[in-house]
Amino acid sequence: MPQDFYRIKRLPPYLFAEVNALKAAARARGEDIIDFGMGNPDLPTPQHIIDKMVEAVADPKTHRYSQSRGIPGLRKALAAYYARRFNVELDPETEAIVTIGSKEGLANLAQAISAPGDVILSPNPSYPIHPYGFMIAGATIRHMPIGPEYDYMRELERGVQHSVPKPIAVIVNFPSNPTAQVVDLDFYGEIVDFARSRGIYILSDLAYSEIYFDEDKPPPSILQVPGAKDVAVEFTSMSKTYSMPGWRIGFAAGNPELIGALTRVKSYLDYGAFTPIQVAATAALNGPQECVAEARAIYKARRDVLVESFGRAGWDIPPPPATMFAWAKVPEPWHDKGSMAFSKELLQEAGVAVSPGIGFGEHGEGHVRIALVENEHRIRQAARNLKKFLAQKEPTSAEPAEAL
Ligand SMILES: Cc1ncc(COP(=O)(O)O)c(C=O)c1O
């Protein structure tokens, strides 16, 4: 029997699986693991959203197949959000679609627009669906290193210049998972100008639009750039904004050709998210927004406790300006051993789980991602464990951190 499946061959083993297996084994032994590994929001979904879901589910009409591209009321609610938050006008008929989480939207857009061999520019390090959604679709990925040490526009130009055939699209994700990097509207303006002049689509992932810590600088949407809709589509998500990760609701908005392509593919693949979930999502977007500010304040408080307590324990964590992640260099004794070795030791010896940077791509090596999904008390406990752990460790090498 053939087992050498074309697509499966292109998917490397999931790098986080190693740490996850150790985590599961420690828990099976009854150990308490303080888990900063997965970006899985721990806050409960606000009550008014749950109430709306319960009300809708009691109506048998909602039990039928829903609409693949989303119920009209929810697409209108997304357009209203873009209007009030970004001053961007969207036609809910042609420029907006509901997805079963933004991850599903990204993966199915990849299926919709790429043929084998088409080149896509994807950030590295990145959230895995960015490159792998396209790899599964048979496209070729050119990884673009991102981070403070790289000039983004130079890397973008280089990526286009040295790719044959010319890339069909570039993926951008700010605020970034995993690095938490944020950008301003001028930055998006440059990318849009570049993409329009070269005939390249932009796929923007704005999953962390509402998780930011500088009240004066909410992350912009790329669709705010005049003319962006000629080339750009943007994904947003209910998962982090309204603490609804398990509900599986997200959106794509922007360029009508890309939205049309995604709509067409999805019309063959699914009947849309369960209607009561879409009704509740509509209530979330149209209803009171205090819950969004509250979630933001909780993540900010956790961030501050993390930075302060881990810093006192001997590990400097740069405060992330947005997202629910801190992105930190592995402490000095592990510079040579790398992020995977550090993550494993930290888990086994301190009972603290983080995600090794290498799992987000080769340019993530030397870092780990710490998700703010444990409460302040548990973060402080982790800092105490960390302090003991670091105190036991002698640097294993006198070499400088060149390997990073
Ligand atoms: C950057 C980014 N995009 C997309 C997603 C997936 O979001 P959703 O739950 O809407 O599929 C995540 C989830 O962690 C993410 O970090």
The ligand as a Tripos MOL2 file, in Angstrom:
@<TRIPOS>MOLECULE
LIG
   16    16     1     0     0
SMALL
NO_CHARGES

@<TRIPOS>ATOM
      1 C1         -1.7410   34.4850   14.7160 C.3       1 LIG1
      2 C2         -2.8950   33.5580   14.8530 C.ar      1 LIG1
      3 N1         -3.7290   33.3940   13.8400 N.ar      1 LIG1
      4 C3         -4.7810   32.5740   13.9220 C.ar      1 LIG1
      5 C4         -5.0260   31.8450   15.0710 C.ar      1 LIG1
      6 C5         -6.1930   30.9150   15.0890 C.3       1 LIG1
      7 O1         -7.3230   31.5470   15.5000 O.3       1 LIG1
      8 P1         -8.7370   30.8680   15.3790 P.3       1 LIG1
      9 O2         -9.0840   30.3320   16.7230 O.co2     1 LIG1
     10 O3         -9.6380   31.9720   14.9220 O.co2     1 LIG1
     11 O4         -8.6470   29.7770   14.3510 O.co2     1 LIG1
     12 C6         -4.1860   31.9630   16.1540 C.ar      1 LIG1
     13 C7         -4.4170   31.1700   17.3630 C.2       1 LIG1
     14 O5         -3.6040   31.0220   18.2230 O.2       1 LIG1
     15 C8         -3.0860   32.8440   16.0390 C.ar      1 LIG1
     16 O6         -2.2240   32.9900   17.0580 O.3       1 LIG1
@<TRIPOS>BOND
     1     1     2 1
     2     2     3 ar
     3     2    15 ar
     4     3     4 ar
     5     4     5 ar
     6     5     6 1
     7     5    12 ar
     8     6     7 1
     9     7     8 1
    10     8     9 2
    11     8    10 1
    12     8    11 1
    13    12    13 1
    14    12    15 ar
    15    13    14 2
    16    15    16 1
@<TRIPOS>SUBSTRUCTURE
     1 LIG1         1 GROUP 0 **** ****
